[in-house]
């Protein structure tokens, strides 16, 4: 005989199960904001008058209206982009709550195209029979490949679902262009130390979901360490706080005291936001390059340290230092390339952690060196000329003639050996006739390039004299210091 179901009992059982799950959940999960007013940070998108806040207020007002018409499809598809622990999943839940929509979680890690199509079909039925919209939340949406992301396109296009994607990676690189064009991207920033401090205070005061039922004394220095060293990550902060409280010894009066040393140990170390293949990888190497170009050794050291602490490949850093040495310094200081080469050798020879000083030495030297991009522009101009004029034949007098046939064809005829001339400079022209007089390299005015400019002027005058064009110049002055 079938057992008759007791709805009231079932509801009580479900509520008890939720309470057990909540009680056993980590502090970070228990302290998730339940309303937008509880949500900390992201004032750039949720502050008064900001577009996302206005949009959600309108949705909440519509959902609360006593006489509601058919559900509007005004809520656009959104992508929430930000580092870990900034509240992407929480914000997605709050958006769904404000819109009074069915919230469906979809994991890009464990689900594929088949599950996506089934979810979309269910959403279509819900819209048809229940007149209720579906918000499909896809966490780590960048883990879907481009073909899988295409599965969402028709449903997003016709409004069957409002797609809500969360990602720690730059959507410009990781999200299908067609899908990206149909979504509004909101950027979430790491929480500030002040905001994380507020979160600590909430957790310690909340007896229902937080740690308020326990006797805890958090030293000011510990609060400061946690809020400043969590790297803007609320989840990391609350996990560390919970661990510190759990292992803190209780005094005779039952109070658990958490000092700065215990707080730091629980956090382990400053959370370094770094992805060796993602956007931060390129952001930091770009910042290092531009700090060196800006002759700012302190900023260069800071960005270098960020990469080292994030575990960046030292060879990657050394390669960029060599590029800086030739692109931004060049012959203004020929020693710059040698410093970069030494850093590269150290990276391969001794590796981490000892090669950090070699990288730092090269970065500081390059930052302090006189700057010139003359070589960068010279090779750029020469390559542009090659593309424009094509493979102009090498002049016969510059060609090698190792065989009798080549000599008979005129290879090498008219070549003038410069060491046979005074000051080892002859009158010969090395450019093809079509490019005679063309200049690519224009020395800068700093460092060693000042000397190079004088040398080039001297060479030109000697050749002009040998060609009978003008009087011979005086010999060049001895080399001046490169500084």
ROMI-122730 format. One line per 10 residues: number of its first residue (from 1); their letters; for each residue x, y, z of C-alpha. Coordinates in Angstrom, 3 decimals, padded with zeros to 6 digits. Layout:
BEGIN
NUM = A = X/Y/Z  ... .
REM end
This chain:
BEGIN
1 = XXXXXXXXXX = 000.000/000.000/000.000  001.381/003.394/-000.973  002.391/005.610/001.880  000.570/008.893/002.014  002.962/011.847/001.839  002.793/014.464/004.585  003.583/017.851/002.946  004.112/019.555/006.298  006.478/016.817/007.450  008.369/016.907/004.173 .
11 = XXXXXXXXXX = 008.810/020.656/004.479  010.060/020.318/008.051  012.515/017.629/006.934  013.786/019.811/004.077  014.201/022.787/006.411  016.131/020.642/008.900  018.377/019.375/006.102  019.082/022.938/005.008  019.964/023.888/008.583  022.376/020.951/008.890 .
21 = XXXXXXXXXX = 024.024/021.862/005.562  024.248/025.499/006.561  025.765/024.638/009.933  028.434/022.490/008.311  029.224/024.909/005.523  032.423/026.967/005.559  032.186/030.453/007.009  032.602/031.978/003.545  029.490/030.159/002.352  027.442/030.913/005.481 .
31 = XXXXXXXXXX = 028.234/034.619/005.242  027.095/035.045/001.653  025.030/038.254/001.370  021.277/037.623/001.150  020.403/041.088/-000.182  022.055/043.759/-002.276  022.271/045.933/000.822  024.466/043.288/002.483  026.705/043.020/-000.570  030.116/044.598/-000.014 .
41 = XXXXXXXXXX = 032.203/046.254/-002.703  031.670/046.797/-006.438  030.280/050.293/-005.929  031.413/051.058/-009.497  028.508/048.933/-010.773  026.162/048.668/-007.768  026.441/052.119/-006.216  023.474/054.525/-006.197  022.559/055.513/-009.720  024.862/052.954/-011.364 .
51 = XXXXXXXXXX = 023.360/051.127/-014.306  023.313/047.613/-012.827  021.790/048.832/-009.564  019.098/050.776/-011.428  018.370/047.753/-013.575  017.973/045.482/-010.535  015.817/047.997/-008.679  013.496/048.109/-011.692  013.367/044.311/-011.824  012.579/044.096/-008.092 .
61 = XXXXXXXXXX = 009.822/046.698/-008.424  008.244/044.782/-011.299  008.463/041.478/-009.400  006.747/043.042/-006.360  003.922/044.617/-008.362  000.503/043.155/-007.379  -000.726/042.987/-010.980  002.056/041.629/-013.138  001.704/041.186/-016.846  003.596/038.565/-018.822 .
71 = XXXXXXXXXX = 007.210/038.436/-017.708  009.391/041.041/-019.291  012.599/040.107/-021.002  014.324/043.328/-020.133  017.068/041.712/-018.080  019.966/041.324/-020.509  022.513/038.550/-020.535  025.489/039.492/-018.384  029.093/038.451/-017.937  030.670/039.041/-014.528 .
81 = XXXXXXXXXX = 034.440/039.235/-014.885  036.704/039.469/-011.883  039.308/037.691/-009.748  038.391/034.961/-007.259  036.528/035.959/-004.112  034.967/039.157/-005.457  031.367/037.956/-005.238  030.496/036.839/-008.776  028.349/033.857/-007.762  026.710/035.784/-004.934 .
91 = XXXXXXXXXX = 025.867/038.675/-007.232  024.391/036.259/-009.764  022.068/034.847/-007.079  021.023/038.338/-006.000  020.295/039.317/-009.599  018.036/036.296/-010.005  016.287/037.071/-006.717  015.679/040.687/-007.710  014.256/039.593/-011.061  012.031/036.911/-009.488 .
101 = XXXXXXXXXX = 013.397/034.466/-012.042  014.208/030.772/-011.883  017.907/030.503/-011.091  019.657/027.527/-012.670  023.285/026.756/-011.907  025.281/025.309/-014.774  028.857/024.160/-014.378  031.181/024.532/-017.328  033.453/021.987/-015.645  030.997/019.074/-015.398 .
111 = XXXXXXXXXX = 028.349/019.825/-018.063  028.409/019.837/-021.846  026.321/020.743/-024.883  023.746/017.978/-024.230  023.004/019.281/-020.730  022.923/022.853/-022.024  020.245/021.996/-024.603  018.165/020.138/-022.026  018.363/023.098/-019.645  017.367/025.521/-022.393 .
121 = XXXXXXXXXX = 014.384/023.349/-023.371  013.219/023.273/-019.748  013.541/027.062/-019.647  011.456/027.327/-022.810  008.707/025.207/-021.242  008.854/027.291/-018.053  008.409/030.473/-020.056  005.506/028.995/-021.997  003.497/027.416/-019.165  004.574/029.282/-016.031 .
131 = XXXXXXXXXX = 005.279/032.684/-017.575  008.536/032.763/-015.623  011.946/033.629/-016.899  015.075/031.565/-016.358  018.467/032.933/-015.446  021.091/030.417/-016.441  024.223/030.944/-014.395  027.369/029.476/-015.950  030.316/029.524/-013.590  033.788/029.481/-015.149 .
141 = XXXXXXXXXX = 032.243/030.084/-018.572  035.708/030.449/-020.085  036.152/026.689/-019.612  033.607/026.079/-022.379  035.179/025.899/-025.800  033.835/028.114/-028.565  031.626/025.375/-030.036  030.026/024.668/-026.654  029.347/028.358/-026.112  027.459/028.410/-029.417 .
151 = XXXXXXXXXX = 024.801/026.204/-027.823  023.584/029.189/-025.781  023.296/031.585/-028.712  019.732/030.844/-029.957  018.244/030.917/-026.436  020.039/034.137/-025.568  018.990/035.671/-028.871  015.256/034.950/-028.464  015.159/035.709/-024.740  014.410/032.167/-023.581 .
161 = XXXXXXXXXX = 017.162/032.579/-021.020  019.109/035.422/-019.558  022.647/034.099/-019.518  024.703/035.033/-016.504  028.318/034.022/-016.910  031.137/034.310/-014.387  034.781/034.214/-015.338  038.187/035.019/-013.941  039.590/035.327/-017.481  039.320/038.214/-019.908 .
171 = XXXXXXXXXX = 036.090/037.611/-021.899  037.669/039.259/-024.933  039.961/036.250/-025.233  037.882/033.445/-023.769  034.258/034.021/-024.823  032.894/033.438/-028.315  032.626/036.771/-030.126  029.007/036.157/-031.141  028.029/035.381/-027.541  030.097/038.246/-026.158 .
181 = XXXXXXXXXX = 028.320/040.734/-028.434  024.981/039.703/-026.889  026.138/040.150/-023.297  026.856/043.168/-021.155  030.194/042.781/-019.361  030.556/044.015/-015.786  034.017/044.071/-014.226  034.315/043.180/-010.537  037.297/044.547/-008.631  039.165/042.996/-005.671 .
191 = XXXXXXXXXX = 037.686/044.154/-002.376  039.592/046.900/-000.611  041.221/046.376/002.780  038.509/048.555/004.337  035.743/046.429/002.801  037.429/043.232/003.955  037.699/044.752/007.432  033.930/045.306/007.420  033.465/041.674/006.408  035.576/040.540/009.364 .
201 = XXXXXXXXXX = 033.482/042.643/011.738  030.267/041.179/010.328  031.488/037.601/010.691  032.540/038.170/014.289  029.248/039.850/015.187  026.815/037.500/013.423  025.721/034.815/015.884  023.423/033.081/013.385  025.698/032.564/010.402  029.068/033.812/011.573 .
211 = XXXXXXXXXX = 031.264/033.459/014.664  029.281/035.717/016.960  028.200/032.855/019.237  031.823/032.248/020.248  034.029/034.289/022.539  036.671/035.668/020.199  039.167/038.438/020.630  040.780/039.486/017.367  043.752/041.742/017.944  043.790/044.931/015.825 .
221 = XXXXXXXXXX = 047.079/043.837/014.253  045.490/040.515/013.276  042.498/042.279/011.718  044.872/044.526/009.781  046.975/041.584/008.581  043.959/039.625/007.378  042.340/042.531/005.558  045.557/043.682/003.899  047.051/040.307/003.002  043.976/038.574/001.571 .
231 = XXXXXXXXXX = 044.562/040.162/-001.826  040.999/041.463/-002.119  039.619/037.907/-001.907  036.669/037.664/000.510  036.572/033.871/000.397  040.253/033.562/001.235  039.831/036.059/004.062  036.891/034.259/005.706  038.521/030.844/005.312  041.642/032.158/007.057 .
241 = XXXXXXXXXX = 039.621/033.813/009.816  037.669/030.605/010.455  040.853/028.540/010.585  042.563/030.982/012.935  039.604/030.950/015.329  039.389/027.145/015.190  043.007/026.591/016.239  043.325/029.577/018.605  043.839/028.396/022.193  041.122/029.393/024.662 .
251 = XXXXXXXXXX = 042.089/031.183/027.852  040.717/030.331/031.274  037.743/032.622/030.641  036.923/030.758/027.428  038.042/033.557/025.106  039.892/032.613/021.918  042.514/035.216/021.166  043.802/035.590/017.600  047.001/037.572/017.228  048.727/038.798/014.057 .
261 = XXXXXXXXXX = 051.124/035.851/013.891  048.297/033.316/013.996  046.290/035.305/011.433  049.222/035.372/009.018  049.864/031.680/009.530  046.212/030.884/008.783  046.333/032.967/005.623  049.707/031.389/004.801  050.831/034.326/002.680  049.555/037.233/000.697 .
271 = XXXXXXXXXX = 047.222/035.921/-001.970  048.930/036.681/-005.271  046.538/037.192/-008.162  048.440/035.732/-011.070  047.669/033.486/-013.984  050.702/032.456/-015.993  048.640/032.048/-019.148  045.905/034.626/-018.602  045.458/038.375/-018.653  047.394/039.152/-015.465 .
281 = XXXXXXXXXX = 050.415/037.460/-017.035  050.345/040.030/-019.830  049.289/042.952/-017.619  052.308/042.589/-015.344  054.934/042.039/-018.042  053.533/045.092/-019.843  053.730/047.103/-016.622  057.345/045.996/-016.059  058.301/046.990/-019.597  056.682/050.409/-019.325 .
291 = XXXXXXXXXX = 058.122/051.086/-015.863  061.634/050.423/-017.195  060.944/052.594/-020.239  059.744/055.285/-017.820  063.111/055.087/-015.991  061.380/054.096/-012.743  063.424/051.346/-011.052  061.118/051.133/-008.019  058.025/050.441/-010.116  060.039/047.990/-012.205 .
301 = XXXXXXXXXX = 061.062/046.094/-009.064  057.469/046.021/-007.817  056.088/044.462/-010.994  059.046/042.107/-011.185  058.356/040.987/-007.602  054.687/040.427/-008.444  055.683/038.061/-011.229  058.301/036.253/-009.156  055.847/035.741/-006.274  053.264/034.501/-008.772 .
311 = XXXXXXXXXX = 055.681/031.839/-010.006  056.340/033.314/-013.444  058.924/031.528/-015.582  062.195/033.488/-015.124  063.088/032.878/-018.771  059.919/034.704/-019.818  060.974/037.702/-017.728  064.542/037.581/-019.036  063.351/037.506/-022.645  061.344/040.665/-022.071 .
321 = XXXXXXXXXX = 064.324/042.353/-020.387  066.419/041.611/-023.465  063.721/043.106/-025.669  063.658/046.235/-023.494  067.438/046.499/-023.728  067.324/046.628/-027.522  063.983/048.368/-028.086  064.107/051.152/-025.501  067.834/051.583/-024.793  069.732/050.202/-027.737 .
331 = XXXXXXXXXX = 073.046/051.875/-028.433  072.441/054.665/-025.948  073.997/052.144/-023.545  075.446/049.004/-025.203  075.943/047.442/-021.763  072.176/047.100/-021.334  071.948/044.078/-023.612  074.837/042.448/-021.722  072.992/042.915/-018.427  069.869/041.340/-019.901 .
341 = XXXXXXXXXX = 071.930/038.472/-021.300  073.492/037.900/-017.878  070.020/037.740/-016.310  068.958/035.182/-018.908  072.037/033.067/-018.211  071.406/033.241/-014.465  067.799/032.153/-014.936  068.972/029.033/-016.745  072.035/028.343/-014.624  070.779/028.777/-011.056 .
351 = XXXXXXXXXX = 066.992/029.195/-011.448  064.642/030.197/-008.640  064.970/031.449/-005.992  068.572/032.607/-006.457  068.112/034.151/-009.906  065.747/036.790/-008.512  068.658/039.148/-007.804  070.016/038.766/-011.342  066.618/039.664/-012.771  066.327/042.579/-010.357 .
361 = XXXXXXXXXX = 069.824/043.837/-011.216  069.032/043.802/-014.918  065.677/045.539/-014.392  067.234/048.309/-012.295  070.147/048.780/-014.717  067.797/049.060/-017.680  065.542/051.481/-015.831  068.504/053.726/-015.011  070.097/053.558/-018.470  069.747/056.393/-021.016 .
371 = XXXXXXXXXX = 066.895/055.646/-023.370  066.774/055.492/-027.152  064.356/053.798/-029.520  066.508/054.615/-032.560  067.340/050.952/-033.250  063.654/050.011/-032.931  062.666/052.605/-035.525  065.678/051.806/-037.721  064.876/048.124/-038.193  061.160/048.926/-038.507 .
381 = XXXXXXXXXX = 061.905/051.388/-041.318  064.303/048.972/-043.032  061.752/046.155/-042.962  059.076/048.462/-044.307  061.400/049.397/-047.174  062.034/045.741/-047.979  058.292/045.059/-048.101  057.723/048.074/-050.317  060.639/047.810/-052.753  060.978/044.025/-052.818 .
391 = XXXXXXXXXX = 064.189/042.028/-053.291  066.418/044.579/-055.027  069.486/042.754/-056.408  072.638/043.093/-054.315  075.120/045.374/-056.151  077.702/043.357/-058.081  080.661/044.908/-056.271  079.359/043.564/-052.898  078.845/040.008/-054.116  081.279/037.241/-053.311 .
401 = XXXXXXXXXX = 082.990/035.571/-056.283  084.295/032.129/-055.273  084.139/030.686/-058.829  085.551/031.697/-062.210  082.082/031.980/-063.706  080.977/034.412/-061.025  084.083/036.522/-061.562  083.402/036.519/-065.294  079.879/037.775/-064.591  081.307/040.752/-062.712 .
411 = XXXXXXXXXX = 080.764/039.558/-059.150  083.032/041.510/-056.818  084.243/043.893/-059.555  084.860/047.382/-058.206  084.894/046.378/-054.554  087.027/048.751/-052.480  088.687/047.283/-049.363  088.201/049.901/-046.647  091.383/048.986/-044.758  093.415/050.124/-047.748 .
421 = XXXXXXXXXX = 092.273/053.702/-047.167  093.302/056.300/-044.563  091.371/055.883/-041.267  090.066/052.628/-042.815  087.176/054.263/-044.629  086.801/054.044/-048.400  084.600/055.990/-050.838  082.458/053.001/-051.829  078.645/053.078/-051.513  077.040/049.901/-050.152 .
431 = XXXXXXXXXX = 073.382/050.639/-050.860  071.650/049.420/-054.030  071.481/052.185/-056.603  067.700/052.445/-056.166  068.136/053.267/-052.451  071.218/055.422/-052.646  071.197/058.042/-049.875  068.427/056.256/-047.919  068.737/056.596/-044.107  067.227/054.194/-041.573 .
441 = XXXXXXXXXX = 069.261/054.744/-038.408  069.082/058.152/-036.748  071.040/058.102/-033.453  069.465/059.549/-030.343  070.916/062.385/-028.304  071.623/060.530/-025.033  074.408/058.284/-023.795  076.704/056.524/-026.229  074.571/057.473/-029.231  075.913/061.027/-028.988 .
451 = XXXXXXXXXX = 079.320/059.555/-029.856  077.832/057.441/-032.623  076.323/060.542/-034.202  079.767/062.164/-034.280  081.264/059.039/-035.824  078.633/058.867/-038.553  079.205/062.518/-039.386  082.959/061.841/-039.562  082.460/058.820/-041.845  080.267/060.885/-044.173 .
461 = XXXXXXXXXX = 082.828/063.652/-044.418  085.686/061.238/-045.140  083.741/059.583/-047.935  082.761/062.975/-049.338  086.438/064.019/-049.377  087.531/060.798/-051.093  084.834/061.339/-053.690  086.055/064.927/-054.183  082.914/066.439/-052.726  084.278/068.472/-049.737 .
471 = XXXXXXXXXX = 087.381/069.000/-047.539  088.525/066.216/-045.221  087.359/066.521/-041.596  089.517/066.382/-038.477  089.754/062.917/-036.852  087.055/062.055/-034.261  087.584/062.801/-030.597  088.264/059.900/-028.221  085.166/058.095/-027.038  083.315/059.898/-024.279 .
481 = XXX = 081.760/058.041/-021.320  078.457/056.346/-022.029  076.770/058.290/-019.243 .
REM end
